[in-house]
Amino acid sequence: MIGIDIVKNERIERAIEKFGERFLKRIYTQREIDYCNSQEAFIPCLSARWACKEAVLKAVYAEFGILLRFKEIEVLGNRGKPAKVVLHREDIRNVLGKREVLVSISHEKDYSVAVAYIR
């Protein structure tokens, strides 16, 4: 199953300006926040993770009928290598079994996009 999402980076920037830490802590794990803080492009980094979480949500729901929350999906970056997803819910990990969630994320000046694939 495949999920895809695109988000305008400005949307995430506005949410951070309006809600600050409350927004960040509701959506992102501390590792995600720390990773994006270490990047030159903080907002696009967070936006790409938002898009990735949405793409994973869509793929998991379409395949298993299970609705995840944003904080239950962690997108780990590793400069120059593909991002990895960690699911912080035992029931979904059990349902996945040996299957895995592969993701591809990208961002540029105005938009961030992500695709998730369950194989």
KAQUITA-V197169 format. One record per helix or strand of 2 or more residues. SS is the DSSP state (2 for helix, 1 for strand). FROM is the first residue (numbers start at 1). TO is the last residue. If there is no record, write none. Layout:
ss:SS from:FROM to:TO
ss:SS from:FROM to:TO
This chain:
ss:1 from:2 to:8
ss:2 from:9 to:19
ss:2 from:21 to:27
ss:2 from:30 to:37
ss:2 from:42 to:64
ss:2 from:70 to:72
ss:1 from:73 to:78
ss:1 from:81 to:87
ss:2 from:90 to:96
ss:1 from:101 to:107
ss:1 from:111 to:118
